[in-house]
Amino acid sequence: MSEIATPYIASKPARRKSAEDLRSQIPGWGADLDPADRPSYPREQPGIETGAHWDFPERQPEKWPRERSVEHAFLPPVFGTSTPPAGVSGAIRKHAYKYSEGRAAHWLLLVAADRIDAWEHHLRSFASHRPDNPVTETGVLSELSRSGARSRFGQKRADVNHQWIDPIIVGGPWALAVGALAAAALRTLRKRRMA
């Protein structure tokens, strides 16, 4: 019975293959070992004059407590400030950064925050003079007028596999919202009739 070399046991690991063995077995192995063949080599040399007037860039001021990964000690020198976290989605985003980037909870919370943020903006648009119009903004009408349905058949398109669920994902939440509003309106009318 042969022993399997593994770094997790005390036995001596198997000898690594030499560069010549690897070069003979794998075509192109070690093609970038010669610095003259590497396009990035001149930048790797120490002491090259780059023209930069700093070793570490000047830090952007932090105007509010920013969400930052637990893997990093500090924020990068420059970061975005166009959309600060706000509302329920902002609270979820801040909570997501309590988890490591290697955990699914971190990313699932960020995805959920994006979906909630989209709905916060949809609801906010109804209070404006130009509310969202899901019929024109989702491109449903172009499916009928621009031969959208015909372009899906007889083609080798990747989106054909999931096209059946697209109307449910895009239109489903809107249909549920309209249904909830209709149910609330009917309940209100019934209460008025009873009174």
C-alpha positions in Angstrom: 0.0 0.0 0.0 1.6 3.3 -1.1 1.4 6.4 1.1 -0.2 9.5 -0.1 1.9 12.6 0.4 0.0 15.3 2.2 1.2 18.4 4.2 -1.1 17.5 7.1 0.9 14.4 8.3 4.4 14.1 9.7 5.7 11.8 7.0 8.1 13.2 4.4 6.3 14.6 1.4 7.0 13.4 -2.1 9.9 15.1 -3.9 8.8 18.0 -6.1 9.4 17.8 -9.8 12.3 19.8 -11.1 11.9 22.7 -13.5 13.3 20.6 -16.4 10.8 17.8 -15.7 7.9 20.2 -15.6 9.1 21.9 -18.8 9.3 18.5 -20.6 5.8 17.4 -19.4 3.8 20.7 -19.7 4.0 22.7 -23.0 4.9 26.3 -22.2 5.7 25.8 -18.6 8.1 28.5 -17.3 7.7 30.7 -20.3 7.8 33.8 -18.0 10.8 32.8 -16.0 13.2 34.8 -18.1 12.8 38.5 -17.0 13.5 39.7 -20.5 10.4 37.9 -21.8 8.1 39.4 -19.1 6.3 42.6 -20.2 5.9 43.7 -16.6 9.6 43.1 -15.7 10.8 46.7 -15.9 8.2 47.8 -13.4 9.4 45.2 -10.9 12.9 46.6 -10.7 13.5 48.7 -7.5 14.6 52.3 -7.9 12.9 53.0 -11.2 11.7 56.6 -11.4 7.9 56.5 -11.7 7.1 60.2 -11.3 4.9 59.6 -8.3 5.4 62.2 -5.5 4.3 59.8 -2.7 5.0 56.3 -1.4 1.4 55.9 -0.1 -1.3 58.1 -1.6 -3.0 60.8 0.3 -6.0 59.5 2.2 -9.5 60.7 1.3 -11.4 62.0 4.4 -14.1 59.8 5.8 -17.2 61.9 6.2 -19.3 59.2 7.8 -18.4 55.8 9.3 -17.9 53.7 6.2 -18.6 50.0 6.0 -15.4 48.1 5.6 -14.4 44.5 5.4 -13.2 42.7 8.5 -10.2 41.4 6.5 -8.8 44.9 6.0 -7.3 47.2 8.6 -8.3 50.4 6.9 -10.2 51.8 3.9 -8.4 52.2 0.6 -7.0 55.7 0.0 -9.9 56.5 -2.4 -13.5 55.2 -2.1 -16.9 56.1 -3.4 -19.2 58.6 -1.7 -22.0 59.0 -4.2 -24.5 56.7 -2.5 -24.2 56.6 1.3 -26.1 53.7 3.0 -29.6 54.8 3.9 -32.9 53.2 5.1 -33.4 49.6 5.7 -31.0 48.6 2.9 -28.3 50.7 4.4 -28.8 49.0 7.8 -28.6 45.6 6.1 -25.4 46.6 4.3 -23.7 47.7 7.5 -24.7 44.5 9.2 -23.3 42.5 6.2 -19.8 43.9 6.9 -19.7 42.3 10.3 -19.1 39.0 8.4 -16.0 37.9 6.6 -16.0 38.2 2.8 -15.5 34.4 2.8 -18.8 33.8 4.4 -22.0 33.4 2.3 -23.9 35.5 4.9 -21.9 38.6 3.8 -22.8 38.3 0.2 -26.4 37.1 0.7 -27.0 40.1 2.9 -25.5 42.5 0.3 -27.7 40.9 -2.4 -30.8 41.3 -0.2 -29.8 44.9 0.6 -29.6 45.6 -3.2 -33.1 44.2 -3.8 -34.5 46.1 -0.8 -32.8 49.3 -2.1 -34.5 48.8 -5.5 -37.9 48.5 -3.8 -37.2 51.6 -1.6 -36.5 53.5 -4.8 -39.6 52.2 -6.5 -41.8 53.2 -3.6 -40.0 56.6 -3.4 -40.8 57.1 -7.1 -44.5 56.9 -6.5 -44.3 60.0 -4.3 -42.7 61.9 -7.2 -44.3 63.4 -10.3 -42.8 60.7 -12.5 -43.3 57.2 -10.9 -41.7 54.1 -12.3 -43.5 52.4 -15.2 -42.6 48.7 -15.1 -44.2 48.1 -18.6 -41.9 50.4 -20.5 -38.8 50.2 -18.3 -38.6 46.4 -18.4 -38.8 46.3 -22.2 -41.9 44.1 -22.3 -43.4 46.0 -25.2 -40.2 45.5 -27.3 -40.8 41.7 -27.0 -43.9 42.1 -29.2 -42.9 45.0 -31.5 -39.2 44.3 -32.1 -39.4 40.6 -32.8 -38.1 39.7 -29.4 -39.9 36.4 -29.1 -38.9 35.3 -32.6 -35.2 36.0 -31.9 -35.2 33.4 -29.1 -36.1 30.4 -31.1 -33.7 28.7 -33.5 -30.8 30.5 -31.9 -28.0 29.3 -29.7 -28.7 31.8 -27.0 -27.7 31.2 -23.4 -30.7 33.0 -21.9 -33.2 30.6 -23.5 -32.8 28.2 -20.6 -34.1 30.7 -18.0 -36.5 32.8 -20.1 -39.5 31.1 -18.6 -38.7 32.4 -15.2 -37.8 36.0 -16.2 -41.5 37.2 -16.3 -42.0 35.8 -12.8 -38.9 37.4 -11.4 -39.5 40.8 -13.1 -43.3 41.0 -13.1 -44.1 38.9 -10.0 -43.2 41.5 -7.4 -45.2 44.1 -9.3 -48.2 41.8 -9.6 -48.0 41.1 -5.8 -47.8 44.8 -5.0 -50.8 45.5 -7.2 -52.7 42.6 -5.6 -51.8 43.8 -2.1 -53.1 47.3 -3.0 -56.3 45.9 -4.5 -56.9 43.8 -1.4 -56.3 46.8 0.9 -58.7 48.9 -1.2 -61.4 46.1 -1.0 -61.0 45.8 2.7 -61.4 49.6 3.1 -64.5 49.6 1.0 -66.0 46.7 3.0 -65.4 48.5 6.3 -67.0 51.6 4.9 -70.1 49.7 3.8 -70.4 48.0 7.2 -70.2 51.4 9.0 
